[in-house]
Each structure stands twice: as C-alpha cells, then as structure tokens.
C-alpha cells in the first residue's frame, strides 16, 4: 500500500476535531492547525522519521493567516508532484446547522471578531468553497450524529487500505465497597453469585485460585451467566470497533473484589485472549495486572 497523507479541512463546526480523533485511532500521526507554507517541510520531517501514516488539519484560521487557500493548493500540488498520495476530506454542514451548533456551544466563530455569527459563516464559506471543489471527499454532517460522521471517515480510511489497529480492551475486577470505576463502558454486578467468602477454607483465597474456581463451578448458573456476559462483551466490542472506536473497558464487581469478580474477570480475559485484541486485566483490589502483549 502506497503512503498517503490525509488532509482534513472544512467549515468550522462541521466536525474536524472528531475526524482527527478517528484518524488517531487508526494510528495516524496528526497535526492540527498546520500553516500551509510549512506542510511540505513537515511531510519531509515525518518521512525521515519513517512515519507512514500522517494527517494534517487546515482550518480557516491557518488558511487566512498563512497565504490563503491558494497557498494550500500550491503545497498539495507540490506534494503530489513528488509522488505522495494526497487524500483530502472536506467536512461541511448547512449554514443554519452551523449557526445552531455555535449557538448551542456558545463558542465564537474564528471569523467573528469583526462581524456577527451569520456573516462570519458566510465569509468562511466564500473563502473555503474553492478548496472544497478540489477535495476528494466531501462529507455533509448536517444530518449526521457523531457515530454516523465517524463511520463516514472510517469508510474513507478503510477504502485506502488502512486497517484499524487491534482494539484495546481493559478488564477490571473491583469491590463495590471501594467504589465503581467511572471510566467503564460495561459494568457487571456479580454480587448475586454464590459467595466463597463464607467458607473458612476459601476466605483467604481469591478467584484466581483453583479451589475457589472449583467451588464456583459446582453451580450451573455460573456457566450460564458467564456465557451471557462473554456474548454481550463480544457484541459490544464488535459494535465499538465498527464505529471507529478503539478502546473500551469492562468492569466486574462484587462485595470485596476478591472472589466472584476476580473469577469472572479472569475467565473473561482468558476467553478474549483468542480474539484480535490488545487485552489487559487488572484485579484492582488484589493489585494484579496481566496483558496479552
């Protein structure tokens, strides 16, 4: 696959920051607000560092201050003449949608210093439209939610032969008495399962010990529950990956974070090791960490 440089531009408020998030998830080295006059120099530096996936963001601020859209076109033309693949993406939205987004976030438009918001949007469009006509891909985000917009970016990236790196999945066992992990995407409460804590020969052991595993596996509902958890986790991972996300966290909690949650989390880690994932496991209360790297 030949090397491509992705150029992301478009109207302010149309979603350039989200587009860059997707590119970074694919492992691209991304540079925001790059002055057109130094694009070629930056590309040469990146090439010398053997970075094969790169992207630059050019918005109205840099285009206006550093030579305008014509300077951008000159830089891209020069790179193409050197044999580099340029993939240009223009993010657009209808004027009334942009107006609504700025009103909702209460942010100032980059060109709003000397005029009103509606006039600033019109002025930006008149400056950016000539560049829009030369872009390879134009995405109108007016009627898109965040997920749909990211999927559109993912489709372009994959169309150029790039594959999303293995998704990073963290699994964590925890004790409810010590607090719920607030960054978890999925949380499973296993306090309803039989508790080894009440058995003298098991109380000092953890869910990683064979005697605890053997005890829990005498209950048929354990297997039924675990199979359901595993299926749900795989469905969620697949859904996240399909929308361009590359990270999720699964948390398993019980009363003390020692037996049941550790057992389920440990089994989940072992099962998911066979999938194409960057996987890690933390037994929070036991201070144990594992990964599959």
C-alpha positions as CSV (number, residue, x, y, z in Angstrom):
1,X,0.0,0.0,0.0
2,X,1.4,3.4,-1.0
3,X,1.8,6.1,1.6
4,X,-1.0,8.6,1.8
5,X,-1.2,12.0,3.6
6,X,-4.7,12.8,4.7
7,X,-5.7,16.5,4.6
8,X,-8.7,17.3,6.7
9,X,-10.4,20.7,6.3
10,X,-13.8,22.2,6.1
11,X,-16.2,24.6,7.7
12,X,-15.7,25.5,11.4
13,X,-18.2,23.5,13.5
14,X,-18.6,20.7,10.9
15,X,-16.6,18.1,12.8
16,X,-12.9,18.3,12.0
17,X,-11.9,17.5,15.6
18,X,-13.9,14.3,15.6
19,X,-12.4,13.4,12.2
20,X,-8.9,13.7,13.7
21,X,-9.9,11.5,16.7
22,X,-10.8,8.7,14.2
23,X,-7.5,9.1,12.3
24,X,-5.6,8.9,15.6
25,X,-7.5,5.8,16.5
26,X,-6.2,4.3,13.2
27,X,-2.6,5.1,14.3
28,X,-2.1,8.3,12.2
29,X,0.3,11.0,13.3
30,X,-2.0,14.0,13.3
31,X,-1.0,17.7,13.1
32,X,-3.7,20.3,13.8
33,X,-3.8,23.9,12.5
34,X,-0.8,23.5,10.2
35,X,0.2,26.6,8.3
36,X,0.1,25.8,4.5
37,X,3.6,27.2,4.0
38,X,5.2,24.5,6.1
39,X,3.2,21.5,5.1
40,X,5.9,20.3,2.7
41,X,8.6,20.7,5.3
42,X,6.6,18.8,7.9
43,X,5.9,16.0,5.5
44,X,9.7,15.7,4.8
45,X,10.4,15.6,8.6
46,X,7.7,12.9,9.1
47,X,9.1,10.9,6.2
48,X,12.6,11.0,7.7
49,X,11.1,9.6,10.9
50,X,9.6,6.7,8.9
51,X,6.1,7.6,10.0
52,X,3.9,6.0,7.2
53,X,0.5,7.3,8.4
54,X,0.1,11.1,8.8
55,X,-2.7,13.6,8.6
56,X,-2.8,17.4,8.7
57,X,-5.7,19.7,9.6
58,X,-6.1,23.0,7.9
59,X,-8.8,25.4,9.0
60,X,-9.9,28.9,8.2
61,X,-7.6,30.4,10.8
62,X,-4.4,29.0,9.4
63,X,-5.5,29.4,5.7
64,X,-6.4,33.0,6.3
65,X,-3.2,33.9,8.2
66,X,-0.6,32.0,6.2
67,X,-1.2,32.6,2.5
68,X,-4.8,31.6,2.0
69,X,-6.4,28.7,0.2
70,X,-4.2,29.3,-2.9
71,X,-1.1,28.6,-0.8
72,X,-2.8,25.4,0.5
73,X,-3.4,24.2,-3.1
74,X,0.2,25.0,-4.1
75,X,1.6,22.9,-1.2
76,X,-0.7,20.0,-2.0
77,X,0.1,20.2,-5.7
78,X,3.8,20.1,-4.9
79,X,3.5,17.1,-2.7
80,X,1.5,15.2,-5.4
81,X,4.3,16.0,-7.9
82,X,6.7,14.3,-5.5
83,X,4.6,11.1,-5.8
84,X,2.8,11.3,-2.5
85,X,-0.8,10.3,-2.3
86,X,-3.0,13.2,-1.0
87,X,-6.4,12.2,0.4
88,X,-8.4,15.4,1.0
89,X,-11.5,15.4,3.2
90,X,-13.8,18.4,3.4
91,X,-16.3,18.5,6.2
92,X,-19.3,20.6,5.6
93,X,-22.7,21.4,7.1
94,X,-25.6,23.7,6.2
95,X,-25.4,27.3,7.3
96,X,-28.3,27.0,9.7
97,X,-26.9,23.9,11.3
98,X,-23.5,25.6,11.8
99,X,-25.3,28.6,13.3
100,X,-27.2,26.3,15.7
101,X,-24.1,24.4,16.8
102,X,-22.3,27.6,17.6
103,X,-25.3,29.0,19.5
104,X,-25.6,25.7,21.4
105,X,-21.9,25.6,22.4
106,X,-21.6,29.3,22.9
107,X,-18.2,29.3,21.2
108,X,-17.1,32.1,19.0
109,X,-16.6,31.5,15.3
110,X,-12.9,32.1,14.2
111,X,-14.0,35.0,11.9
112,X,-16.5,36.5,14.4
113,X,-14.2,39.2,15.8
114,X,-15.3,41.9,13.4
115,X,-18.8,40.7,12.4
116,X,-21.9,38.7,13.5
117,X,-22.1,34.9,13.5
118,X,-24.2,34.6,10.4
119,X,-21.9,36.9,8.5
120,X,-18.8,35.0,9.7
121,X,-20.2,31.7,8.5
122,X,-20.9,33.2,5.1
123,X,-17.5,34.8,4.9
124,X,-15.8,31.5,5.7
125,X,-17.8,29.6,3.1
126,X,-16.8,32.1,0.4
127,X,-13.2,31.5,1.3
128,X,-13.4,27.7,1.6
129,X,-15.7,26.9,-1.3
130,X,-12.9,27.0,-3.9
131,X,-10.9,24.4,-1.9
132,X,-14.0,22.3,-1.3
133,X,-14.3,21.8,-5.1
134,X,-10.9,20.2,-5.3
135,X,-11.3,17.9,-2.4
136,X,-11.5,14.1,-2.9
137,X,-14.3,13.6,-0.3
138,X,-16.9,16.0,0.9
139,X,-18.9,14.9,3.9
140,X,-22.1,16.8,4.9
141,X,-22.5,16.4,8.6
142,X,-25.8,18.4,8.8
143,X,-28.0,15.4,9.4
144,X,-25.3,13.1,11.0
145,X,-24.9,12.2,14.6
146,X,-21.4,11.7,15.9
147,X,-21.4,7.9,15.2
148,X,-22.5,8.4,11.6
149,X,-19.9,11.0,11.0
150,X,-17.2,8.8,12.3
151,X,-18.4,5.9,10.3
152,X,-18.1,8.0,7.1
153,X,-14.5,8.9,8.0
154,X,-13.7,5.2,8.8
155,X,-15.1,4.2,5.4
156,X,-12.7,6.6,3.6
157,X,-9.7,5.4,5.6
158,X,-10.5,1.7,5.0
159,X,-11.1,2.4,1.3
160,X,-7.4,3.4,1.2
161,X,-6.4,0.0,2.6
162,X,-5.8,1.0,6.2
163,X,-6.9,-1.3,8.9
164,X,-7.9,-0.3,12.4
165,X,-5.3,-1.5,14.9
166,X,-6.4,-4.2,17.3
167,X,-8.9,-2.7,19.7
168,X,-7.7,-2.1,23.3
169,X,-9.9,-3.7,25.9
170,X,-9.3,-3.4,29.6
171,X,-11.0,-5.7,32.1
172,X,-11.1,-4.8,35.8
173,X,-12.4,-6.6,38.8
174,X,-13.4,-4.3,41.7
175,X,-15.0,-4.1,45.1
176,X,-18.3,-2.1,45.4
177,X,-17.3,-1.0,48.8
178,X,-14.2,0.7,47.3
179,X,-16.2,2.4,44.5
180,X,-17.2,1.8,40.9
181,X,-14.7,2.5,38.1
182,X,-16.2,5.6,36.4
183,X,-14.5,5.0,33.1
184,X,-16.1,1.6,32.4
185,X,-18.3,1.1,29.4
186,X,-19.8,-2.1,30.7
187,X,-20.3,-2.9,34.4
188,X,-21.4,-6.3,35.6
189,X,-22.6,-6.8,39.2
190,X,-21.9,-10.4,40.3
191,X,-22.9,-10.0,44.0
192,X,-25.8,-12.3,43.4
193,X,-23.5,-15.3,42.7
194,X,-22.6,-17.8,45.5
195,X,-20.0,-16.3,47.8
196,X,-16.8,-18.2,48.7
197,X,-16.2,-15.7,51.5
198,X,-18.4,-17.7,53.9
199,X,-16.2,-20.8,53.7
200,X,-13.3,-21.0,56.1
201,X,-11.0,-22.8,53.6
202,X,-11.8,-20.3,50.8
203,X,-11.9,-16.9,52.6
204,X,-8.2,-16.2,52.3
205,X,-8.0,-17.3,48.7
206,X,-9.0,-15.3,45.5
207,X,-10.9,-16.0,42.4
208,X,-7.6,-16.9,40.7
209,X,-7.1,-19.9,43.0
210,X,-8.2,-23.4,41.8
211,X,-10.2,-24.2,45.0
212,X,-12.3,-21.1,44.5
213,X,-12.8,-21.8,40.8
214,X,-13.9,-25.4,41.6
215,X,-16.3,-24.2,44.2
216,X,-18.0,-21.7,41.9
217,X,-18.2,-24.1,39.0
218,X,-20.3,-26.5,41.0
219,X,-23.2,-24.1,40.4
220,X,-24.7,-24.5,36.9
221,X,-25.9,-20.8,36.9
222,X,-22.3,-19.7,36.9
223,X,-21.7,-21.1,33.4
224,X,-25.0,-19.7,32.1
225,X,-24.2,-16.3,33.4
226,X,-20.6,-16.3,32.2
227,X,-21.7,-17.3,28.7
228,X,-24.1,-14.4,28.6
229,X,-21.5,-12.0,29.8
230,X,-19.0,-13.2,27.2
231,X,-21.5,-12.9,24.4
232,X,-22.5,-9.4,25.4
233,X,-18.9,-8.3,25.7
234,X,-18.1,-9.6,22.2
235,X,-21.1,-7.9,20.7
236,X,-20.2,-4.6,22.4
237,X,-16.6,-4.8,21.3
238,X,-17.6,-5.5,17.7
239,X,-20.0,-2.6,17.8
240,X,-17.5,-0.2,19.1
241,X,-14.9,-1.3,16.6
242,X,-17.4,-0.9,13.7
243,X,-18.0,2.7,14.7
244,X,-14.3,3.5,14.7
245,X,-13.7,3.4,18.4
246,X,-10.6,1.6,19.6
247,X,-11.0,1.4,23.4
248,X,-13.4,0.0,25.9
249,X,-13.4,-1.0,29.5
250,X,-15.3,-3.8,31.2
251,X,-15.6,-3.8,35.0
252,X,-16.8,-6.8,37.1
253,X,-17.8,-6.0,40.7
254,X,-18.6,-8.0,43.8
255,X,-18.7,-7.1,47.5
256,X,-15.0,-7.4,48.3
257,X,-13.4,-7.6,44.9
258,X,-11.7,-10.8,45.9
259,X,-13.6,-13.9,44.8
260,X,-16.5,-13.7,42.4
261,X,-15.5,-10.6,40.4
262,X,-11.9,-11.9,40.1
263,X,-13.1,-15.2,38.9
264,X,-15.4,-13.8,36.2
265,X,-12.9,-11.2,35.1
266,X,-10.1,-13.8,34.9
267,X,-12.2,-16.1,32.8
268,X,-13.3,-13.3,30.5
269,X,-9.6,-12.4,30.0
270,X,-8.7,-15.9,29.1
271,X,-11.6,-16.2,26.6
272,X,-11.0,-12.9,24.9
273,X,-7.3,-13.7,24.5
274,X,-8.2,-15.7,21.4
275,X,-9.7,-12.6,19.8
276,X,-7.7,-10.0,17.9
277,X,-7.5,-7.5,20.8
278,X,-4.9,-5.6,22.8
279,X,-6.1,-7.0,26.1
280,X,-5.3,-6.2,29.7
281,X,-6.6,-7.3,33.1
282,X,-6.5,-5.6,36.4
283,X,-7.7,-7.1,39.7
284,X,-7.9,-3.7,41.4
285,X,-8.2,-4.8,45.0
286,X,-5.6,-7.5,44.5
287,X,-3.1,-5.3,42.8
288,X,-2.7,-7.8,40.0
289,X,-2.1,-6.9,36.3
290,X,-2.0,-9.0,33.2
291,X,-1.9,-8.3,29.5
292,X,-1.6,-10.3,26.3
293,X,1.2,-8.4,24.6
